[in-house]
Amino acid sequence: MTNKLPLLAALALATLSQAPARADDHGRNVVLPPIYVQECGACHAPFPPGLLPRQSWQRVMADLAHHYGTDASLDTATQQALTAWLTVNAGTGKWARGAPPEDRITRSEGFVREHREVPAAAWKRASIRSAANCTACHQGAAQGDYDEDTVRIPR
């Protein structure tokens, strides 16, 4: 069993040593802790915490055994540390005005508004597969960069 205490200590230090980062509603300028990128980024882009309000992150993290149809369970210490970081850095602006249906980022008002020009058929392309596959179009999504100037919608 891997000892995650050094990683958790680093995460806690990063959380405590920085003011909550809310540069904008997308979570830009929020440093993504390595443990977050490692654990959450293993299956999907590590979403910026500003895309959901605190209550949504609390619910998402409380039921990782049923994470949108997948068991994404973590050890208790990692789950608690990530929950703390996500809730401290949760969205408070227009992207996170309220909890979206099923706490899905892709169903939030902000997501729907920002992606209104994307044709419905694009989400079904084999190169994209779903609205949750941010890395298909956002080249910097894995690093938390969702700048629309760098968007490339694949064919």
Salt bridges, closest charged atoms under 4 A:
ASP24 OD2 - ARG28 NH1 2.80
GLU39 OE2 - LYS4 NZ 2.85
ASP63 OD1 - HIS66 ND1 2.97
ASP75 OD2 - LYS4 NZ 3.37
GLU102 OE1 - ARG104 NE 2.78
GLU102 OE1 - ARG107 NH1 3.60
ASP103 OD2 - ARG59 NE 2.78
